[in-house]
Amino acid sequence: VLDKHPVNEERRKKGLMPANYILLRGAGIEIPKLKFYKNWLSVTYMPLEIGFSKISGMKVFSFTYPKLKKLDVYDNLYKGLKKACKVSIKTIKKNHKKFDYAYIHIKETDIPGHDNKPFEKKAMIEYVDKTLFNFLKKFAPQKKIKILVTGDHSTPCKLKSHSADPVPVLFYNDSAPKEKKFNEKEARKGILRKIIGRDLLNKIEFV
């Protein structure tokens, strides 16, 4: 079944090894019952995030991910990252009056952690900062929009895998004191401290 599959035929043309085994990661046996998030929009393009966005009632805005044309995976990832930021900005501009909340997921910054490429991770984060976050910094104050930035897990380059380390949290509210920097030194002055993920939205009165 796998040997003659179109995906494998395409991989051979690109000089890649054909897939010969199916490994299911975290396979479930039933659709989970999630909290229903009414009037949320979701800008997602990965299957998992699209899935739980739909199950929890969010309106999904997605896009077709750029196809891998060469053997340079990171060239493809940067194209995907640029498209993700562009679509996110466009979606927020067009739909911010129709929804109360927006969930945006960026995947690409996770990959360099698995590959032990800290400079690639740095470059990707800087790109997101210069594009998506630069837009939000200007757009949010005008529209009185709150912003919450965090990660679903940490992927240290040294481990090349996910870890149980705490992830940073940045919360912007137009009525809150304005901090000019977001780094380890300034974060130590923050009032949120460690928060269990399930308590985050209530803790900061986001919902």
URGIFEN-V165551 format. One record per residue. N is the residue number from 1. RES is the residue in three letters. SS is DSSP state (alpha for helix, beta for strand, coil for the rest). Layout:
<<N & RES & SS> <N & RES & SS>>
This chain:
<<1 & VAL & coil> <2 & LEU & coil> <3 & ASP & coil> <4 & LYS & coil> <5 & HIS & coil> <6 & PRO & alpha> <7 & VAL & alpha> <8 & ASN & alpha> <9 & GLU & alpha> <10 & GLU & alpha> <11 & ARG & alpha> <12 & ARG & alpha> <13 & LYS & alpha> <14 & LYS & coil> <15 & GLY & coil> <16 & LEU & coil> <17 & MET & coil> <18 & PRO & coil> <19 & ALA & coil> <20 & ASN & coil> <21 & TYR & coil> <22 & ILE & coil> <23 & LEU & coil> <24 & LEU & coil> <25 & ARG & coil> <26 & GLY & coil> <27 & ALA & coil> <28 & GLY & coil> <29 & ILE & coil> <30 & GLU & coil> <31 & ILE & coil> <32 & PRO & coil> <33 & LYS & coil> <34 & LEU & coil> <35 & LYS & coil> <36 & PHE & coil> <37 & TYR & coil> <38 & LYS & coil> <39 & ASN & coil> <40 & TRP & beta> <41 & LEU & beta> <42 & SER & beta> <43 & VAL & beta> <44 & THR & coil> <45 & TYR & coil> <46 & MET & coil> <47 & PRO & alpha> <48 & LEU & alpha> <49 & GLU & alpha> <50 & ILE & alpha> <51 & GLY & alpha> <52 & PHE & alpha> <53 & SER & alpha> <54 & LYS & alpha> <55 & ILE & alpha> <56 & SER & coil> <57 & GLY & coil> <58 & MET & coil> <59 & LYS & beta> <60 & VAL & beta> <61 & PHE & beta> <62 & SER & coil> <63 & PHE & coil> <64 & THR & coil> <65 & TYR & coil> <66 & PRO & coil> <67 & LYS & coil> <68 & LEU & coil> <69 & LYS & coil> <70 & LYS & coil> <71 & LEU & coil> <72 & ASP & coil> <73 & VAL & alpha> <74 & TYR & alpha> <75 & ASP & alpha> <76 & ASN & alpha> <77 & LEU & alpha> <78 & TYR & alpha> <79 & LYS & alpha> <80 & GLY & alpha> <81 & LEU & alpha> <82 & LYS & alpha> <83 & LYS & alpha> <84 & ALA & alpha> <85 & CYS & alpha> <86 & LYS & alpha> <87 & VAL & alpha> <88 & SER & alpha> <89 & ILE & alpha> <90 & LYS & alpha> <91 & THR & alpha> <92 & ILE & alpha> <93 & LYS & alpha> <94 & LYS & alpha> <95 & ASN & alpha> <96 & HIS & coil> <97 & LYS & coil> <98 & LYS & coil> <99 & PHE & coil> <100 & ASP & coil> <101 & TYR & beta> <102 & ALA & beta> <103 & TYR & beta> <104 & ILE & beta> <105 & HIS & coil> <106 & ILE & coil> <107 & LYS & coil> <108 & GLU & alpha> <109 & THR & alpha> <110 & ASP & alpha> <111 & ILE & alpha> <112 & PRO & alpha> <113 & GLY & alpha> <114 & HIS & alpha> <115 & ASP & alpha> <116 & ASN & coil> <117 & LYS & coil> <118 & PRO & alpha> <119 & PHE & alpha> <120 & GLU & alpha> <121 & LYS & alpha> <122 & LYS & alpha> <123 & ALA & alpha> <124 & MET & alpha> <125 & ILE & alpha> <126 & GLU & alpha> <127 & TYR & alpha> <128 & VAL & alpha> <129 & ASP & alpha> <130 & LYS & alpha> <131 & THR & alpha> <132 & LEU & alpha> <133 & PHE & alpha> <134 & ASN & alpha> <135 & PHE & alpha> <136 & LEU & alpha> <137 & LYS & alpha> <138 & LYS & alpha> <139 & PHE & alpha> <140 & ALA & alpha> <141 & PRO & alpha> <142 & GLN & alpha> <143 & LYS & alpha> <144 & LYS & coil> <145 & ILE & coil> <146 & LYS & coil> <147 & ILE & beta> <148 & LEU & beta> <149 & VAL & beta> <150 & THR & coil> <151 & GLY & coil> <152 & ASP & coil> <153 & HIS & coil> <154 & SER & beta> <155 & THR & coil> <156 & PRO & coil> <157 & CYS & coil> <158 & LYS & coil> <159 & LEU & coil> <160 & LYS & coil> <161 & SER & coil> <162 & HIS & coil> <163 & SER & beta> <164 & ALA & coil> <165 & ASP & coil> <166 & PRO & coil> <167 & VAL & coil> <168 & PRO & coil> <169 & VAL & coil> <170 & LEU & beta> <171 & PHE & beta> <172 & TYR & beta> <173 & ASN & coil> <174 & ASP & coil> <175 & SER & coil> <176 & ALA & coil> <177 & PRO & coil> <178 & LYS & coil> <179 & GLU & coil> <180 & LYS & coil> <181 & LYS & coil> <182 & PHE & coil> <183 & ASN & coil> <184 & GLU & alpha> <185 & LYS & alpha> <186 & GLU & alpha> <187 & ALA & alpha> <188 & ARG & coil> <189 & LYS & coil> <190 & GLY & coil> <191 & ILE & coil> <192 & LEU & coil> <193 & ARG & coil> <194 & LYS & coil> <195 & ILE & coil> <196 & ILE & coil> <197 & GLY & alpha> <198 & ARG & alpha> <199 & ASP & alpha> <200 & LEU & alpha> <201 & LEU & alpha> <202 & ASN & alpha> <203 & LYS & alpha> <204 & ILE & coil> <205 & GLU & coil> <206 & PHE & coil> <207 & VAL & coil>>
